[in-house]
Amino acid sequence: MLPLMTTVSLPQVYCGGCHLSTRSDVARCLHCNKLLQAPPVVSSRAGRRIKHSPVRSTGKRASR
């Protein structure tokens, strides 16, 4: 008796060149052969707070 065959689905990556999905374990698109871009790397600066500028007044001051 033959052993049962199993299939494994690999993660897919979207190619911006041909607009198709291809395997994520290859460096180039299997359809158009363009280099696949790696997912964006989060830099260490991304976690920093952004300093917001104070809201400018409209010129009308509240009377005290």
mmCIF file of the N, C-alpha and C atoms, coordinates in Angstrom:
data_MODEL
# 
_entry.id   MODEL 
# 
loop_
_atom_site.group_PDB 
_atom_site.id 
_atom_site.type_symbol 
_atom_site.label_atom_id 
_atom_site.label_alt_id 
_atom_site.label_comp_id 
_atom_site.label_asym_id 
_atom_site.label_entity_id 
_atom_site.label_seq_id 
_atom_site.pdbx_PDB_ins_code 
_atom_site.Cartn_x 
_atom_site.Cartn_y 
_atom_site.Cartn_z 
_atom_site.occupancy 
_atom_site.B_iso_or_equiv 
_atom_site.pdbx_formal_charge 
_atom_site.auth_seq_id 
_atom_site.auth_comp_id 
_atom_site.auth_asym_id 
_atom_site.auth_atom_id 
_atom_site.pdbx_PDB_model_num 
ATOM 1   N N  . MET A 1 1  ? 0.846   -1.172 0.000   1.00 0.00 ? 1  MET A N  1 
ATOM 2   C CA . MET A 1 1  ? 0.000   0.000  0.000   1.00 0.00 ? 1  MET A CA 1 
ATOM 3   C C  . MET A 1 1  ? 0.900   1.247  0.000   1.00 0.00 ? 1  MET A C  1 
ATOM 4   N N  . LEU A 1 2  ? 0.540   2.265  -0.763  1.00 0.00 ? 2  LEU A N  1 
ATOM 5   C CA . LEU A 1 2  ? 1.313   3.500  -0.857  1.00 0.00 ? 2  LEU A CA 1 
ATOM 6   C C  . LEU A 1 2  ? 1.007   4.408  0.328   1.00 0.00 ? 2  LEU A C  1 
ATOM 7   N N  . PRO A 1 3  ? 2.016   5.132  0.801   1.00 0.00 ? 3  PRO A N  1 
ATOM 8   C CA . PRO A 1 3  ? 1.752   6.076  1.900   1.00 0.00 ? 3  PRO A CA 1 
ATOM 9   C C  . PRO A 1 3  ? 0.893   7.238  1.390   1.00 0.00 ? 3  PRO A C  1 
ATOM 10  N N  . LEU A 1 4  ? 0.116   7.808  2.283   1.00 0.00 ? 4  LEU A N  1 
ATOM 11  C CA . LEU A 1 4  ? -0.713  8.948  1.918   1.00 0.00 ? 4  LEU A CA 1 
ATOM 12  C C  . LEU A 1 4  ? 0.166   10.156 1.628   1.00 0.00 ? 4  LEU A C  1 
ATOM 13  N N  . MET A 1 5  ? -0.178  10.884 0.591   1.00 0.00 ? 5  MET A N  1 
ATOM 14  C CA . MET A 1 5  ? 0.577   12.094 0.251   1.00 0.00 ? 5  MET A CA 1 
ATOM 15  C C  . MET A 1 5  ? -0.081  13.289 0.922   1.00 0.00 ? 5  MET A C  1 
ATOM 16  N N  . THR A 1 6  ? 0.728   14.146 1.449   1.00 0.00 ? 6  THR A N  1 
ATOM 17  C CA . THR A 1 6  ? 0.206   15.362 2.067   1.00 0.00 ? 6  THR A CA 1 
ATOM 18  C C  . THR A 1 6  ? 0.738   16.563 1.312   1.00 0.00 ? 6  THR A C  1 
ATOM 19  N N  . THR A 1 7  ? -0.026  17.613 1.287   1.00 0.00 ? 7  THR A N  1 
ATOM 20  C CA . THR A 1 7  ? 0.414   18.845 0.642   1.00 0.00 ? 7  THR A CA 1 
ATOM 21  C C  . THR A 1 7  ? 0.665   19.893 1.713   1.00 0.00 ? 7  THR A C  1 
ATOM 22  N N  . VAL A 1 8  ? 1.615   20.739 1.461   1.00 0.00 ? 8  VAL A N  1 
ATOM 23  C CA . VAL A 1 8  ? 1.952   21.814 2.386   1.00 0.00 ? 8  VAL A CA 1 
ATOM 24  C C  . VAL A 1 8  ? 1.772   23.122 1.644   1.00 0.00 ? 8  VAL A C  1 
ATOM 25  N N  . SER A 1 9  ? 0.998   24.020 2.216   1.00 0.00 ? 9  SER A N  1 
ATOM 26  C CA . SER A 1 9  ? 0.838   25.320 1.571   1.00 0.00 ? 9  SER A CA 1 
ATOM 27  C C  . SER A 1 9  ? 1.872   26.289 2.145   1.00 0.00 ? 9  SER A C  1 
ATOM 28  N N  . LEU A 1 10 ? 2.608   26.923 1.267   1.00 0.00 ? 10 LEU A N  1 
ATOM 29  C CA . LEU A 1 10 ? 3.641   27.872 1.680   1.00 0.00 ? 10 LEU A CA 1 
ATOM 30  C C  . LEU A 1 10 ? 3.043   29.270 1.766   1.00 0.00 ? 10 LEU A C  1 
ATOM 31  N N  . PRO A 1 11 ? 3.592   30.113 2.634   1.00 0.00 ? 11 PRO A N  1 
ATOM 32  C CA . PRO A 1 11 ? 3.115   31.501 2.687   1.00 0.00 ? 11 PRO A CA 1 
ATOM 33  C C  . PRO A 1 11 ? 3.324   32.178 1.332   1.00 0.00 ? 11 PRO A C  1 
ATOM 34  N N  . GLN A 1 12 ? 2.415   33.060 0.991   1.00 0.00 ? 12 GLN A N  1 
ATOM 35  C CA . GLN A 1 12 ? 2.465   33.746 -0.292  1.00 0.00 ? 12 GLN A CA 1 
ATOM 36  C C  . GLN A 1 12 ? 2.875   35.198 -0.093  1.00 0.00 ? 12 GLN A C  1 
ATOM 37  N N  . VAL A 1 13 ? 3.519   35.743 -1.126  1.00 0.00 ? 13 VAL A N  1 
ATOM 38  C CA . VAL A 1 13 ? 3.935   37.141 -1.142  1.00 0.00 ? 13 VAL A CA 1 
ATOM 39  C C  . VAL A 1 13 ? 3.373   37.764 -2.404  1.00 0.00 ? 13 VAL A C  1 
ATOM 40  N N  . TYR A 1 14 ? 2.887   38.994 -2.289  1.00 0.00 ? 14 TYR A N  1 
ATOM 41  C CA . TYR A 1 14 ? 2.323   39.707 -3.435  1.00 0.00 ? 14 TYR A CA 1 
ATOM 42  C C  . TYR A 1 14 ? 3.437   40.392 -4.203  1.00 0.00 ? 14 TYR A C  1 
ATOM 43  N N  . CYS A 1 15 ? 3.440   40.230 -5.505  1.00 0.00 ? 15 CYS A N  1 
ATOM 44  C CA . CYS A 1 15 ? 4.430   40.877 -6.373  1.00 0.00 ? 15 CYS A CA 1 
ATOM 45  C C  . CYS A 1 15 ? 3.797   42.111 -6.991  1.00 0.00 ? 15 CYS A C  1 
ATOM 46  N N  . GLY A 1 16 ? 4.414   43.255 -6.801  1.00 0.00 ? 16 GLY A N  1 
ATOM 47  C CA . GLY A 1 16 ? 3.890   44.488 -7.367  1.00 0.00 ? 16 GLY A CA 1 
ATOM 48  C C  . GLY A 1 16 ? 4.110   44.594 -8.859  1.00 0.00 ? 16 GLY A C  1 
ATOM 49  N N  . GLY A 1 17 ? 5.052   43.798 -9.404  1.00 0.00 ? 17 GLY A N  1 
ATOM 50  C CA . GLY A 1 17 ? 5.337   43.863 -10.835 1.00 0.00 ? 17 GLY A CA 1 
ATOM 51  C C  . GLY A 1 17 ? 4.269   43.206 -11.685 1.00 0.00 ? 17 GLY A C  1 
ATOM 52  N N  . CYS A 1 18 ? 3.900   41.990 -11.345 1.00 0.00 ? 18 CYS A N  1 
ATOM 53  C CA . CYS A 1 18 ? 2.910   41.273 -12.154 1.00 0.00 ? 18 CYS A CA 1 
ATOM 54  C C  . CYS A 1 18 ? 1.565   41.168 -11.447 1.00 0.00 ? 18 CYS A C  1 
ATOM 55  N N  . HIS A 1 19 ? 1.470   41.691 -10.221 1.00 0.00 ? 19 HIS A N  1 
ATOM 56  C CA . HIS A 1 19 ? 0.234   41.710 -9.439  1.00 0.00 ? 19 HIS A CA 1 
ATOM 57  C C  . HIS A 1 19 ? -0.298  40.304 -9.172  1.00 0.00 ? 19 HIS A C  1 
ATOM 58  N N  . LEU A 1 20 ? 0.606   39.357 -8.956  1.00 0.00 ? 20 LEU A N  1 
ATOM 59  C CA . LEU A 1 20 ? 0.231   37.996 -8.612  1.00 0.00 ? 20 LEU A CA 1 
ATOM 60  C C  . LEU A 1 20 ? 0.928   37.598 -7.319  1.00 0.00 ? 20 LEU A C  1 
ATOM 61  N N  . SER A 1 21 ? 0.411   36.595 -6.675  1.00 0.00 ? 21 SER A N  1 
ATOM 62  C CA . SER A 1 21 ? 1.043   36.072 -5.469  1.00 0.00 ? 21 SER A CA 1 
ATOM 63  C C  . SER A 1 21 ? 1.986   34.946 -5.847  1.00 0.00 ? 21 SER A C  1 
ATOM 64  N N  . THR A 1 22 ? 3.097   34.871 -5.138  1.00 0.00 ? 22 THR A N  1 
ATOM 65  C CA . THR A 1 22 ? 4.072   33.828 -5.390  1.00 0.00 ? 22 THR A CA 1 
ATOM 66  C C  . THR A 1 22 ? 4.607   33.327 -4.056  1.00 0.00 ? 22 THR A C  1 
ATOM 67  N N  . ARG A 1 23 ? 5.374   32.273 -4.072  1.00 0.00 ? 23 ARG A N  1 
ATOM 68  C CA . ARG A 1 23 ? 5.913   31.703 -2.845  1.00 0.00 ? 23 ARG A CA 1 
ATOM 69  C C  . ARG A 1 23 ? 6.814   32.701 -2.132  1.00 0.00 ? 23 ARG A C  1 
ATOM 70  N N  . SER A 1 24 ? 6.751   32.706 -0.822  1.00 0.00 ? 24 SER A N  1 
ATOM 71  C CA . SER A 1 24 ? 7.555   33.662 -0.062  1.00 0.00 ? 24 SER A CA 1 
ATOM 72  C C  . SER A 1 24 ? 8.946   33.144 0.249   1.00 0.00 ? 24 SER A C  1 
ATOM 73  N N  . ASP A 1 25 ? 9.245   31.904 -0.087  1.00 0.00 ? 25 ASP A N  1 
ATOM 74  C CA . ASP A 1 25 ? 10.572  31.366 0.225   1.00 0.00 ? 25 ASP A CA 1 
ATOM 75  C C  . ASP A 1 25 ? 11.563  31.550 -0.919  1.00 0.00 ? 25 ASP A C  1 
ATOM 76  N N  . VAL A 1 26 ? 11.176  32.274 -1.959  1.00 0.00 ? 26 VAL A N  1 
ATOM 77  C CA . VAL A 1 26 ? 12.070  32.537 -3.080  1.00 0.00 ? 26 VAL A CA 1 
ATOM 78  C C  . VAL A 1 26 ? 12.366  34.036 -3.133  1.00 0.00 ? 26 VAL A C  1 
ATOM 79  N N  . ALA A 1 27 ? 13.514  34.402 -3.680  1.00 0.00 ? 27 ALA A N  1 
ATOM 80  C CA . ALA A 1 27 ? 13.909  35.810 -3.727  1.00 0.00 ? 27 ALA A CA 1 
ATOM 81  C C  . ALA A 1 27 ? 13.293  36.547 -4.904  1.00 0.00 ? 27 ALA A C  1 
ATOM 82  N N  . ARG A 1 28 ? 12.959  35.818 -5.970  1.00 0.00 ? 28 ARG A N  1 
ATOM 83  C CA . ARG A 1 28 ? 12.395  36.435 -7.168  1.00 0.00 ? 28 ARG A CA 1 
ATOM 84  C C  . ARG A 1 28 ? 11.004  35.898 -7.438  1.00 0.00 ? 28 ARG A C  1 
ATOM 85  N N  . CYS A 1 29 ? 10.190  36.699 -8.086  1.00 0.00 ? 29 CYS A N  1 
ATOM 86  C CA . CYS A 1 29 ? 8.837   36.289 -8.448  1.00 0.00 ? 29 CYS A CA 1 
ATOM 87  C C  . CYS A 1 29 ? 8.914   35.144 -9.455  1.00 0.00 ? 29 CYS A C  1 
ATOM 88  N N  . LEU A 1 30 ? 8.113   34.120 -9.257  1.00 0.00 ? 30 LEU A N  1 
ATOM 89  C CA . LEU A 1 30 ? 8.114   32.985 -10.171 1.00 0.00 ? 30 LEU A CA 1 
ATOM 90  C C  . LEU A 1 30 ? 7.412   33.310 -11.483 1.00 0.00 ? 30 LEU A C  1 
ATOM 91  N N  . HIS A 1 31 ? 6.680   34.427 -11.546 1.00 0.00 ? 31 HIS A N  1 
ATOM 92  C CA . HIS A 1 31 ? 5.935   34.798 -12.750 1.00 0.00 ? 31 HIS A CA 1 
ATOM 93  C C  . HIS A 1 31 ? 6.713   35.766 -13.633 1.00 0.00 ? 31 HIS A C  1 
ATOM 94  N N  . CYS A 1 32 ? 7.239   36.847 -13.037 1.00 0.00 ? 32 CYS A N  1 
ATOM 95  C CA . CYS A 1 32 ? 7.904   37.879 -13.846 1.00 0.00 ? 32 CYS A CA 1 
ATOM 96  C C  . CYS A 1 32 ? 9.399   37.985 -13.558 1.00 0.00 ? 32 CYS A C  1 
ATOM 97  N N  . ASN A 1 33 ? 9.917   37.217 -12.602 1.00 0.00 ? 33 ASN A N  1 
ATOM 98  C CA . ASN A 1 33 ? 11.340  37.156 -12.267 1.00 0.00 ? 33 ASN A CA 1 
ATOM 99  C C  . ASN A 1 33 ? 11.887  38.445 -11.655 1.00 0.00 ? 33 ASN A C  1 
ATOM 100 N N  . LYS A 1 34 ? 11.023  39.329 -11.163 1.00 0.00 ? 34 LYS A N  1 
ATOM 101 C CA . LYS A 1 34 ? 11.496  40.527 -10.481 1.00 0.00 ? 34 LYS A CA 1 
ATOM 102 C C  . LYS A 1 34 ? 11.801  40.196 -9.035  1.00 0.00 ? 34 LYS A C  1 
ATOM 103 N N  . LEU A 1 35 ? 12.733  40.955 -8.435  1.00 0.00 ? 35 LEU A N  1 
ATOM 104 C CA . LEU A 1 35 ? 13.066  40.757 -7.026  1.00 0.00 ? 35 LEU A CA 1 
ATOM 105 C C  . LEU A 1 35 ? 11.856  41.069 -6.156  1.00 0.00 ? 35 LEU A C  1 
ATOM 106 N N  . LEU A 1 36 ? 11.599  40.195 -5.221  1.00 0.00 ? 36 LEU A N  1 
ATOM 107 C CA . LEU A 1 36 ? 10.509  40.432 -4.282  1.00 0.00 ? 36 LEU A CA 1 
ATOM 108 C C  . LEU A 1 36 ? 11.028  41.292 -3.159  1.00 0.00 ? 36 LEU A C  1 
ATOM 109 N N  . GLN A 1 37 ? 10.242  42.262 -2.749  1.00 0.00 ? 37 GLN A N  1 
ATOM 110 C CA . GLN A 1 37 ? 10.660  43.135 -1.663  1.00 0.00 ? 37 GLN A CA 1 
ATOM 111 C C  . GLN A 1 37 ? 10.380  42.449 -0.345  1.00 0.00 ? 37 GLN A C  1 
ATOM 112 N N  . ALA A 1 38 ? 11.322  42.575 0.554   1.00 0.00 ? 38 ALA A N  1 
ATOM 113 C CA . ALA A 1 38 ? 11.159  42.017 1.893   1.00 0.00 ? 38 ALA A CA 1 
ATOM 114 C C  . ALA A 1 38 ? 10.119  42.848 2.636   1.00 0.00 ? 38 ALA A C  1 
ATOM 115 N N  . PRO A 1 39 ? 9.436   42.263 3.620   1.00 0.00 ? 39 PRO A N  1 
ATOM 116 C CA . PRO A 1 39 ? 8.494   43.048 4.399   1.00 0.00 ? 39 PRO A CA 1 
ATOM 117 C C  . PRO A 1 39 ? 9.206   44.212 5.080   1.00 0.00 ? 39 PRO A C  1 
ATOM 118 N N  . PRO A 1 40 ? 8.526   45.339 5.258   1.00 0.00 ? 40 PRO A N  1 
ATOM 119 C CA . PRO A 1 40 ? 9.185   46.501 5.851   1.00 0.00 ? 40 PRO A CA 1 
ATOM 120 C C  . PRO A 1 40 ? 9.706   46.204 7.244   1.00 0.00 ? 40 PRO A C  1 
ATOM 121 N N  . VAL A 1 41 ? 10.924  46.675 7.503   1.00 0.00 ? 41 VAL A N  1 
ATOM 122 C CA . VAL A 1 41 ? 11.563  46.470 8.797   1.00 0.00 ? 41 VAL A CA 1 
ATOM 123 C C  . VAL A 1 41 ? 11.210  47.643 9.691   1.00 0.00 ? 41 VAL A C  1 
ATOM 124 N N  . VAL A 1 42 ? 10.751  47.345 10.882  1.00 0.00 ? 42 VAL A N  1 
ATOM 125 C CA . VAL A 1 42 ? 10.397  48.407 11.823  1.00 0.00 ? 42 VAL A CA 1 
ATOM 126 C C  . VAL A 1 42 ? 11.674  48.950 12.426  1.00 0.00 ? 42 VAL A C  1 
ATOM 127 N N  . SER A 1 43 ? 11.900  50.235 12.252  1.00 0.00 ? 43 SER A N  1 
ATOM 128 C CA . SER A 1 43 ? 13.120  50.832 12.777  1.00 0.00 ? 43 SER A CA 1 
ATOM 129 C C  . SER A 1 43 ? 12.949  51.141 14.259  1.00 0.00 ? 43 SER A C  1 
ATOM 130 N N  . SER A 1 44 ? 14.056  51.408 14.913  1.00 0.00 ? 44 SER A N  1 
ATOM 131 C CA . SER A 1 44 ? 14.013  51.699 16.342  1.00 0.00 ? 44 SER A CA 1 
ATOM 132 C C  . SER A 1 44 ? 13.363  53.054 16.610  1.00 0.00 ? 44 SER A C  1 
ATOM 133 N N  . ARG A 1 45 ? 13.300  53.910 15.615  1.00 0.00 ? 45 ARG A N  1 
ATOM 134 C CA . ARG A 1 45 ? 12.711  55.230 15.797  1.00 0.00 ? 45 ARG A CA 1 
ATOM 135 C C  . ARG A 1 45 ? 11.192  55.182 15.730  1.00 0.00 ? 45 ARG A C  1 
ATOM 136 N N  . ALA A 1 46 ? 10.628  54.078 15.250  1.00 0.00 ? 46 ALA A N  1 
ATOM 137 C CA . ALA A 1 46 ? 9.182   53.999 15.081  1.00 0.00 ? 46 ALA A CA 1 
ATOM 138 C C  . ALA A 1 46 ? 8.447   54.032 16.420  1.00 0.00 ? 46 ALA A C  1 
ATOM 139 N N  . GLY A 1 47 ? 9.083   53.601 17.478  1.00 0.00 ? 47 GLY A N  1 
ATOM 140 C CA . GLY A 1 47 ? 8.432   53.554 18.773  1.00 0.00 ? 47 GLY A CA 1 
ATOM 141 C C  . GLY A 1 47 ? 8.445   54.869 19.522  1.00 0.00 ? 47 GLY A C  1 
ATOM 142 N N  . ARG A 1 48 ? 9.166   55.854 19.017  1.00 0.00 ? 48 ARG A N  1 
ATOM 143 C CA . ARG A 1 48 ? 9.265   57.137 19.711  1.00 0.00 ? 48 ARG A CA 1 
ATOM 144 C C  . ARG A 1 48 ? 7.987   57.943 19.550  1.00 0.00 ? 48 ARG A C  1 
ATOM 145 N N  . ARG A 1 49 ? 7.736   58.775 20.550  1.00 0.00 ? 49 ARG A N  1 
ATOM 146 C CA . ARG A 1 49 ? 6.585   59.662 20.471  1.00 0.00 ? 49 ARG A CA 1 
ATOM 147 C C  . ARG A 1 49 ? 6.890   60.821 19.541  1.00 0.00 ? 49 ARG A C  1 
ATOM 148 N N  . ILE A 1 50 ? 5.857   61.296 18.899  1.00 0.00 ? 50 ILE A N  1 
ATOM 149 C CA . ILE A 1 50 ? 6.000   62.459 18.021  1.00 0.00 ? 50 ILE A CA 1 
ATOM 150 C C  . ILE A 1 50 ? 5.627   63.688 18.843  1.00 0.00 ? 50 ILE A C  1 
ATOM 151 N N  . LYS A 1 51 ? 6.491   64.685 18.782  1.00 0.00 ? 51 LYS A N  1 
ATOM 152 C CA . LYS A 1 51 ? 6.193   65.914 19.496  1.00 0.00 ? 51 LYS A CA 1 
ATOM 153 C C  . LYS A 1 51 ? 5.189   66.710 18.666  1.00 0.00 ? 51 LYS A C  1 
ATOM 154 N N  . HIS A 1 52 ? 4.062   66.995 19.280  1.00 0.00 ? 52 HIS A N  1 
ATOM 155 C CA . HIS A 1 52 ? 3.038   67.772 18.586  1.00 0.00 ? 52 HIS A CA 1 
ATOM 156 C C  . HIS A 1 52 ? 3.238   69.249 18.893  1.00 0.00 ? 52 HIS A C  1 
ATOM 157 N N  . SER A 1 53 ? 3.057   70.068 17.894  1.00 0.00 ? 53 SER A N  1 
ATOM 158 C CA . SER A 1 53 ? 3.172   71.496 18.115  1.00 0.00 ? 53 SER A CA 1 
ATOM 159 C C  . SER A 1 53 ? 1.900   71.985 18.811  1.00 0.00 ? 53 SER A C  1 
ATOM 160 N N  . PRO A 1 54 ? 2.011   73.004 19.636  1.00 0.00 ? 54 PRO A N  1 
ATOM 161 C CA . PRO A 1 54 ? 0.821   73.496 20.330  1.00 0.00 ? 54 PRO A CA 1 
ATOM 162 C C  . PRO A 1 54 ? -0.193  74.055 19.334  1.00 0.00 ? 54 PRO A C  1 
ATOM 163 N N  . VAL A 1 55 ? -1.452  73.966 19.722  1.00 0.00 ? 55 VAL A N  1 
ATOM 164 C CA . VAL A 1 55 ? -2.518  74.470 18.866  1.00 0.00 ? 55 VAL A CA 1 
ATOM 165 C C  . VAL A 1 55 ? -2.464  75.984 18.891  1.00 0.00 ? 55 VAL A C  1 
ATOM 166 N N  . ARG A 1 56 ? -2.485  76.567 17.726  1.00 0.00 ? 56 ARG A N  1 
ATOM 167 C CA . ARG A 1 56 ? -2.439  78.031 17.654  1.00 0.00 ? 56 ARG A CA 1 
ATOM 168 C C  . ARG A 1 56 ? -3.798  78.613 17.984  1.00 0.00 ? 56 ARG A C  1 
ATOM 169 N N  . SER A 1 57 ? -3.761  79.713 18.689  1.00 0.00 ? 57 SER A N  1 
ATOM 170 C CA . SER A 1 57 ? -5.025  80.350 19.063  1.00 0.00 ? 57 SER A CA 1 
ATOM 171 C C  . SER A 1 57 ? -5.599  81.094 17.856  1.00 0.00 ? 57 SER A C  1 
ATOM 172 N N  . THR A 1 58 ? -6.889  81.383 17.920  1.00 0.00 ? 58 THR A N  1 
ATOM 173 C CA . THR A 1 58 ? -7.539  82.083 16.812  1.00 0.00 ? 58 THR A CA 1 
ATOM 174 C C  . THR A 1 58 ? -7.458  83.591 16.973  1.00 0.00 ? 58 THR A C  1 
ATOM 175 N N  . GLY A 1 59 ? -6.758  84.035 17.981  1.00 0.00 ? 59 GLY A N  1 
ATOM 176 C CA . GLY A 1 59 ? -6.605  85.465 18.191  1.00 0.00 ? 59 GLY A CA 1 
ATOM 177 C C  . GLY A 1 59 ? -7.547  85.996 19.263  1.00 0.00 ? 59 GLY A C  1 
ATOM 178 N N  . LYS A 1 60 ? -8.564  85.238 19.592  1.00 0.00 ? 60 LYS A N  1 
ATOM 179 C CA . LYS A 1 60 ? -9.505  85.646 20.636  1.00 0.00 ? 60 LYS A CA 1 
ATOM 180 C C  . LYS A 1 60 ? -9.030  85.067 21.956  1.00 0.00 ? 60 LYS A C  1 
ATOM 181 N N  . ARG A 1 61 ? -8.758  85.933 22.900  1.00 0.00 ? 61 ARG A N  1 
ATOM 182 C CA . ARG A 1 61 ? -8.307  85.467 24.206  1.00 0.00 ? 61 ARG A CA 1 
ATOM 183 C C  . ARG A 1 61 ? -9.484  85.453 25.161  1.00 0.00 ? 61 ARG A C  1 
ATOM 184 N N  . ALA A 1 62 ? -9.483  84.431 25.988  1.00 0.00 ? 62 ALA A N  1 
ATOM 185 C CA . ALA A 1 62 ? -10.556 84.338 26.988  1.00 0.00 ? 62 ALA A CA 1 
ATOM 186 C C  . ALA A 1 62 ? -10.341 85.392 28.057  1.00 0.00 ? 62 ALA A C  1 
ATOM 187 N N  . SER A 1 63 ? -11.383 86.116 28.379  1.00 0.00 ? 63 SER A N  1 
ATOM 188 C CA . SER A 1 63 ? -11.251 87.153 29.402  1.00 0.00 ? 63 SER A CA 1 
ATOM 189 C C  . SER A 1 63 ? -11.302 86.507 30.774  1.00 0.00 ? 63 SER A C  1 
ATOM 190 N N  . ARG A 1 64 ? -10.534 87.050 31.699  1.00 0.00 ? 64 ARG A N  1 
ATOM 191 C CA . ARG A 1 64 ? -10.463 86.468 33.058  1.00 0.00 ? 64 ARG A CA 1 
ATOM 192 C C  . ARG A 1 64 ? -11.265 87.261 34.025  1.00 0.00 ? 64 ARG A C  1 
# 
